[in-house]
Amino acid sequence: MTYRRCGRSGLQLPLISLGLWHNFGDVDDQSVARDMILHAFDAGITHFDLANNYGPPAGSAESNFGKVLASDLAAHRDELVISTKAGYHMWDGPYGDGGSRKYLIASCDQSLKRMGLDYVDIFYSHRYDPETPLEETMGALDTIVRSGRALYVGISSYGPKHTREAARILKEMGTPCLIHQPKYSMFDRWIEHGLTDVLEEEEMGCIPFSPLAQGMLTNKYLNGIPAESRAAKEHGFLRPDALTMERVDQIRLLNDMAAERGQTLAQMALQWVARIPAVTSVLIGASRVDHIDDALGILEAPEFSESELQSIERILN
Ligand SMILES: NC(=O)c1ccc[n+]([C@@H]2O[C@H](COP(=O)([O-])OP(=O)(O)OC[C@H]3O[C@@H](n4cnc5c(N)ncnc54)[C@H](OP(=O)(O)O)[C@@H]3O)[C@@H](O)[C@H]2O)c1
C-alpha cells in the first residue's frame, strides 16, 4: 500500500480506503462483509469509513463492523483509522438530523456504542446545515475531540465558501479540520471548481467518495443491469435511469481506453481521481472481495500521459 499524508497533519492514509455505505448492513451477507474488511486490512487498507446511517437499516453497518472489530481486529485497533459521521436523518423528532450540537454529540455516542469503540479516529459533519450556525456545528466537532470521542474532525460535501469558514472556525478553536470528504469521479467534477483550491490553501486532506460513480465507472453496466448490482436494488441509491444510452456509450469508450492501458475501467477511474495532488485517499465501495483486489491494481499502474488525459477529457465532454 502507498500512504499519503493527510493535509498538514501527522496522519497518513492509505491511497485506497474502504467505505461501508452499502453491502455491510443487516440486509447483506455478513460473511462476505467480514471477508471484505479483513481482506482490505491485510492489503494495507487501514482506513474504514462509516456513518451513523449506513445500513440498511441505519446503524447496522456500524454494528456489523463492530462485531468484526471484536472478533478479528481487536488486537489491531491502533493500526486502524475508523471514521464516522452525522448530518443526515438518523432518528425521528427534531434532534436526529442536521448540524446541531445536540444531534452531533448524541449521534457520536451512539456510533461509539454500536461499534464498541472508546473513540473514532475521524468524526465528520456529514453535510452543511444552513439552519444551524456554523460556529455551533464546528463547536460540536471541537467538543467531540476535546472529550476524547474522536482524534480528528472532518467535513463532508461542504462547498468552497463554507469549507473555508469551517476551517477558520476550527483553527481558532485549536482543532484543525483534518479532511474534507466530497463526491468526485469522472462523472461528477464539482470539486474542480473552487474546492480543491481551498483545500490546498487550507492544507486540508481530501478523500473523494463514490470514485466509481457507484459502479458506473466499471464494466458492470455495459450489457444491462445485473440482478445483484446496486442499480437493481431498491435501497441501492444508484437509479437505473442514470444509465442512459449516452452514458453507457461513454462508459464503453472509457472501458476501451482502459483496456488499451492494460487495466480495468475501475482501475483507470480510481487512478484518475488519485491523480489530483489535493487527494489523500480514494474512498471506494465494494460488494465482493475481488472489487478490492481490482482497486489495489492502481498501486502498480502506469501514470497517465498528457495525451491519455486529453483523450479522457474528450470522452467526458
Ligand atoms: N460523505 C458522504 O456523503 C458519502 C456519500 C456516499 C458515499 N460515501 C462513502 O464513500 C464510500 C464509497 O462510495 P460508493 O460505494 O458509492 O463508491 P464507488 O466505489 O463509486 O462504488 C462502489 C460500487 O461499485 C461497484 N464496484 C466496485 N468495484 C467494482 C469492480 N471492480 N467491478 C465492478 N463493480 C465494482 C460495486 O457495486 P455493486 O454493489 O453494484 O456490486 C460497489 O458497491 C461509501 O462506502 C461511504 O463510505 C460518503
The ligand as an ORCA input file, in Angstrom:
! r2SCAN-3c Opt
* xyz 0 1
  N     -19.884     11.594      2.715
  C     -20.914     11.207      2.012
  O     -21.938     11.897      1.931
  C     -20.846      9.896      1.299
  C     -21.802      9.551      0.330
  C     -21.649      8.346     -0.347
  C     -20.582      7.518     -0.055
  N     -19.685      7.870      0.917
  C     -18.559      6.984      1.278
  O     -17.867      6.556      0.119
  C     -17.822      5.138      0.084
  C     -17.784      4.667     -1.343
  O     -18.963      5.071     -2.015
  P     -19.529      4.161     -3.188
  O     -19.808      2.811     -2.651
  O     -20.605      4.915     -3.864
  O     -18.193      4.073     -4.102
  P     -17.891      3.574     -5.557
  O     -16.520      2.994     -5.442
  O     -18.135      4.657     -6.533
  O     -18.948      2.407     -5.869
  C     -18.829      1.154     -5.263
  C     -19.664      0.127     -6.027
  O     -19.144     -0.038     -7.333
  C     -19.196     -1.403     -7.702
  N     -17.813     -1.858     -7.901
  C     -16.730     -1.579     -7.163
  N     -15.626     -2.127     -7.703
  C     -16.023     -2.769     -8.818
  C     -15.349     -3.509     -9.796
  N     -14.038     -3.689     -9.746
  N     -16.074     -4.033    -10.834
  C     -17.394     -3.848    -10.887
  N     -18.108     -3.137     -9.983
  C     -17.418     -2.600     -8.947
  C     -19.904     -2.139     -6.579
  O     -21.271     -2.083     -6.881
  P     -22.283     -3.288     -6.682
  O     -22.710     -3.165     -5.273
  O     -23.330     -2.991     -7.695
  O     -21.529     -4.562     -6.955
  C     -19.611     -1.251     -5.398
  O     -20.563     -1.387     -4.370
  C     -19.049      4.726      0.885
  O     -18.981      3.408      1.369
  C     -19.005      5.732      2.012
  O     -18.050      5.348      2.961
  C     -19.797      9.037      1.572
*
